[in-house]
Amino acid sequence: MKQLISSVLEHLRAGEKAVLCSILASSGSSPRGAGARMAVFADGSFLGTVGGGAVEQHALSEAMEVHRSGAEYAKSFCLHPNEVADIGMICGGNVTVYFQYLTEQDIPVLETMLRVIRENADAWLCELLREGRVVEMCVYEKGRGLLHAKALTAAEVEPLLGADAVYRKGEPGYYVEPISQGARVYVFGCGHVSRELVPVLAHVGFSVTVYDNRPGLATREHFPDADQVLLGEFTRFGEQITITDRDYVVIMTPGHQADYEVLEQALRTPARYVGCIGSKHKVAATQKKLREAGVPEADIQRTVSPIGLPIGGETPAEIAISIAAQMIACRAGRLDQFR
């Protein structure tokens, strides 16, 4: 979303307009299409996706009409069975897309959206709809409340805040979607696999901090997609990092001893995911040391090691893909199915 918002802001600041095509809801037992969006510009270029296939072609055509008329609206599309899979729907065949005409007056809200993403804050996009049209777009940020709101109130949107997008029809109607959920991935080690992993994680929506003790590798030049690159001792990463129960830890330092030092500390945090690269032999030896250090067995067993899904990858890029896939499964609450 960060790249899409940045691009829209560039166009709006240049005095151009944009049409934001957003899937508000889709039929089926899991609304995975909700929240997908695509920005369409006046010259016909676009960024993002609402799923590809037929629905995207319909959306592009409708967006150009919105550019001509300036009138925004929601439209439902009834898809054929082969088109349903294009947007990741499990069953059913209807998808509702909202076509929002963005102008210079929307810049402050978009700037706030970009800021909360960069700061990795807990925040949601909140929209108020009347007669099927968005009449107010604002941001709810944890600790700050509603930002840019004139008609919406916190009491209206707070019951809708959660991990998934919510589209509540009615008069008025509401659309609430998470922008950023405050979780962060901490990658310990700046080796070849990390260099491949960080851009993949950033591309699929994770905020990434990289940590290493080598000044020549822990640099912004090596990790341009990371939100933070920190230099410090592996034995004292807690001096710079506080890991919460929403965070992910990926351990791939230059050596077994450093891996162990980071792992022992990480298991004493409430991290949601703790993965450590290594062979089964290394895993067994590490577990023995952890037990001797007094780490509870329940914490030892929550370590994901060997790390990544067993897809047979061998190159750093392939290993990175397997790790990212496992972390996506964790984010979706499905890690146990792949362990």
C-alpha positions in Angstrom: 0.0 0.0 0.0 2.9 2.3 0.7 4.0 2.5 -2.9 0.5 3.0 -4.2 -0.2 5.9 -1.8 3.1 7.5 -2.6 2.4 7.4 -6.3 -1.1 8.8 -5.8 0.3 11.7 -3.7 2.8 12.5 -6.5 0.0 12.8 -9.0 -2.2 14.9 -6.7 0.6 17.2 -5.8 1.2 17.8 -9.5 -2.4 18.9 -9.9 -3.6 15.7 -11.4 -6.5 13.4 -10.3 -6.7 9.8 -9.5 -9.4 7.2 -9.2 -9.0 4.7 -6.4 -10.7 1.4 -7.1 -11.2 -0.5 -3.8 -12.8 -3.9 -3.2 -15.2 -3.3 -0.3 -16.6 -6.8 -0.1 -16.7 -10.1 -1.9 -19.1 -13.0 -1.5 -18.0 -16.4 -0.2 -17.0 -17.8 3.2 -13.8 -15.7 3.3 -13.8 -12.0 2.0 -10.1 -12.1 1.0 -10.7 -9.7 -1.8 -11.7 -6.9 0.6 -9.1 -4.2 0.8 -7.5 -4.9 -2.6 -7.1 -1.6 -4.5 -5.8 -0.1 -7.7 -5.1 3.5 -8.5 -6.0 4.6 -12.1 -4.6 7.9 -13.5 -6.0 10.1 -16.2 -3.6 8.9 -18.8 -4.9 5.3 -18.3 -1.8 4.1 -16.4 -2.5 2.3 -13.1 -0.8 0.9 -10.0 -1.9 -1.9 -7.8 -4.5 -4.6 -8.5 -8.0 -5.6 -7.6 -7.3 -9.2 -8.4 -6.6 -9.3 -12.1 -8.8 -11.0 -14.7 -12.2 -9.8 -15.7 -12.9 -7.7 -12.6 -9.8 -5.7 -13.2 -10.7 -5.0 -16.8 -14.2 -3.9 -15.7 -12.6 -1.7 -13.0 -10.2 0.0 -15.4 -13.1 0.9 -17.7 -15.2 2.2 -14.9 -12.3 4.3 -13.5 -11.8 6.1 -16.8 -15.5 6.9 -16.8 -15.1 8.4 -13.3 -12.2 10.5 -14.6 -14.5 11.9 -17.2 -17.5 12.5 -15.0 -16.0 13.1 -11.6 -18.8 11.1 -10.0 -17.8 8.3 -7.7 -19.9 5.3 -6.8 -19.9 1.6 -5.8 -20.6 -1.1 -8.3 -21.1 -4.8 -7.9 -19.9 -7.3 -10.4 -21.3 -10.8 -10.8 -18.5 -13.0 -11.9 -18.4 -16.4 -13.7 -16.9 -19.3 -11.8 -13.5 -19.0 -13.5 -13.4 -15.3 -12.7 -14.1 -15.8 -9.0 -10.6 -17.4 -8.5 -9.0 -14.3 -9.9 -9.6 -12.3 -6.8 -9.0 -15.1 -4.3 -12.6 -15.7 -3.4 -13.5 -19.1 -2.0 -17.1 -19.3 -3.3 -19.9 -17.1 -4.6 -19.6 -14.7 -7.5 -20.1 -11.1 -6.4 -17.6 -8.4 -5.8 -18.3 -4.8 -4.8 -15.8 -2.2 -6.0 -15.9 1.5 -4.9 -14.6 4.0 -7.4 -13.3 7.0 -5.5 -12.3 10.3 -7.2 -9.3 11.7 -5.5 -8.3 15.4 -5.7 -5.9 17.8 -4.0 -8.3 18.0 -1.0 -7.5 14.3 -0.2 -3.8 14.9 0.2 -3.8 15.4 4.0 -5.5 12.1 4.7 -3.2 10.3 2.2 -0.2 11.9 3.9 -1.4 10.6 7.2 -1.9 7.1 5.8 1.7 7.2 4.5 3.0 8.4 7.8 1.4 5.7 9.9 2.7 3.0 7.5 6.2 4.4 7.8 5.9 4.6 11.6 4.4 1.2 11.8 1.6 2.6 14.0 -1.7 0.8 14.7 -4.1 2.6 12.4 -7.2 2.1 10.2 -8.7 3.8 7.2 -12.3 4.8 8.1 -14.9 5.9 5.5 -18.4 7.2 6.0 -20.9 6.5 3.2 -24.2 8.1 2.6 -26.5 7.0 -0.2 -23.7 4.7 -1.4 -21.0 7.4 -1.7 -18.0 8.1 0.5 -18.6 11.5 2.1 -15.7 11.3 4.5 -12.4 9.6 4.6 -10.2 9.7 7.7 -7.7 7.7 9.8 -8.1 6.2 13.2 -4.7 6.0 14.9 -4.3 4.2 18.2 -3.4 6.7 20.9 -4.5 9.7 18.8 -8.1 8.8 17.8 -9.8 9.9 14.6 -7.7 12.2 12.4 -9.2 14.5 9.7 -12.7 13.6 10.8 -15.6 16.1 10.7 -18.7 13.9 10.6 -17.4 10.6 11.8 -17.0 9.9 15.5 -14.8 7.5 17.4 -17.9 5.9 18.9 -19.0 4.9 15.4 -15.8 3.4 14.2 -14.2 1.8 17.3 -16.5 -1.2 17.3 -15.4 -1.9 13.7 -11.6 -1.8 14.4 -9.9 -5.2 14.0 -7.6 -7.2 11.9 -9.9 -7.5 8.9 -11.6 -5.0 6.6 -15.3 -4.3 7.5 -17.9 -3.1 5.1 -21.2 -2.3 6.9 -24.0 -1.4 4.6 -26.9 0.8 5.7 -27.6 4.5 6.1 -25.1 5.6 6.9 -22.6 3.0 5.8 -19.1 2.4 7.0 -15.9 0.9 5.6 -13.0 0.3 8.0 -9.7 -1.3 7.0 -6.4 -1.8 8.8 -3.6 0.4 7.3 -0.8 -0.7 9.7 -0.9 -3.0 12.6 2.3 -2.2 14.4 3.9 -5.6 14.0 7.6 -5.7 13.0 10.0 -8.3 11.7 13.5 -8.3 13.2 16.0 -10.0 11.0 19.2 -10.8 12.8 22.1 -11.2 10.4 23.0 -9.4 7.2 24.1 -12.4 5.1 23.0 -13.6 1.6 19.7 -15.0 2.7 18.8 -11.8 4.6 19.6 -9.7 1.5 17.1 -11.8 -0.4 14.5 -12.0 2.4 14.1 -8.4 3.4 12.8 -7.1 0.0 10.3 -10.0 -0.2 9.0 -9.3 3.3 8.7 -5.6 2.5 6.8 -6.4 -0.7 4.2 -8.5 1.1 3.6 -5.8 3.7 5.9 -6.5 6.6 7.8 -3.8 8.4 11.4 -5.0 8.7 14.3 -4.1 11.0 17.7 -5.6 10.2 20.3 -6.0 13.0 23.9 -7.1 12.8 27.3 -6.4 14.5 29.2 -5.9 11.2 29.5 -2.2 10.2 30.3 -3.1 6.6 27.1 -5.0 6.2 24.6 -3.3 8.4 24.0 -0.4 6.1 21.1 1.2 4.3 22.8 0.5 1.0 22.6 -3.2 1.6 19.0 -3.1 2.8 17.1 -0.3 1.0 13.8 -2.0 1.6 14.2 -2.2 5.4 12.6 0.4 7.7 15.5 0.3 10.0 19.1 -1.0 9.9 20.7 -1.3 13.3 24.3 -2.0 14.3 25.0 -3.6 17.7 26.2 -6.6 19.6 24.1 -9.8 19.3 24.4 -10.4 23.0 22.8 -7.0 23.8 20.2 -6.4 21.2 17.7 -5.6 23.9 19.4 -2.2 24.3 18.0 -1.1 21.0 15.0 -3.4 20.4 11.9 -4.2 22.4 10.0 -7.2 21.0 6.2 -7.4 21.5 3.7 -10.2 21.2 3.0 -9.1 17.6 6.5 -9.1 16.4 8.5 -11.7 14.3 12.1 -12.7 14.9 14.2 -14.3 12.1 17.7 -15.5 13.2 20.4 -16.0 10.6 23.6 -14.6 12.0 27.2 -15.4 10.8 27.7 -18.3 13.3 26.1 -20.9 15.5 27.1 -19.1 18.7 25.6 -15.8 17.7 22.4 -17.6 16.5 22.2 -19.2 20.0 22.8 -15.9 21.8 20.0 -14.2 19.8 17.6 -17.1 20.2 18.0 -17.4 23.9 17.1 -13.7 24.3 14.3 -13.9 21.8 12.6 -16.8 23.6 12.4 -14.7 26.7 10.2 -12.2 24.8 6.5 -12.7 23.8 7.4 -12.7 20.1 4.7 -14.1 17.8 7.2 -16.0 15.7 10.8 -17.0 16.4 12.6 -18.7 13.5 16.2 -19.8 13.4 18.0 -21.0 10.3 19.9 -24.3 10.6 20.0 -28.1 10.2 18.2 -30.6 12.4 21.5 -31.5 14.0 22.0 -27.8 14.9 18.4 -27.6 16.2 19.0 -30.6 18.6 22.3 -29.1 19.9 20.7 -25.7 20.4 17.7 -27.1 22.3 20.1 -28.9 24.7 21.9 -25.6 25.4 18.7 -23.8 25.9 17.5 -26.3 28.5 20.8 -26.1 30.3 20.3 -22.3 30.3 16.9 -22.7 32.0 14.7 -21.7 29.1 11.2 -23.3 29.7 10.5 -26.2 27.4 7.3 -24.5 26.1 9.4 -21.6 24.8 12.0 -24.0 23.3 9.2 -25.8 21.4 7.8 -22.6 19.9 11.1 -22.1 18.0 10.6 -22.6 14.2 13.7 -24.4 13.2 14.7 -25.4 10.6 13.1 -22.2 9.3 10.9 -21.9 6.2 8.5 -24.2 4.4 10.0 -27.4 3.0 9.8 -26.5 -0.7 13.2 -27.9 -1.6 14.9 -24.5 -2.1 18.6 -24.4 -2.0 19.7 -20.9 -3.2 19.5 -17.8 -0.9 16.5 -16.5 -3.0 14.7 -19.8 -2.8 15.3 -20.1 1.0 14.0 -16.5 1.4 10.8 -17.4 -0.4 10.2 -20.4 1.8 10.8 -18.3 5.0 8.5 -15.5 3.7 5.8 -18.0 2.9 6.0 -19.5 6.4 5.7 -16.0 8.0 2.7 -15.2 5.8 1.1 -18.4 7.1 1.9 -17.2 10.7 0.3 -13.8 10.0 -2.8 -15.5 8.7 -3.0 -17.7 11.8 -2.1 -20.9 9.9 1.4 -21.6 11.1 0.5 -24.8 12.8 -0.7 -26.3 9.5 2.8 -26.0 8.1 5.0 -27.1 11.0 
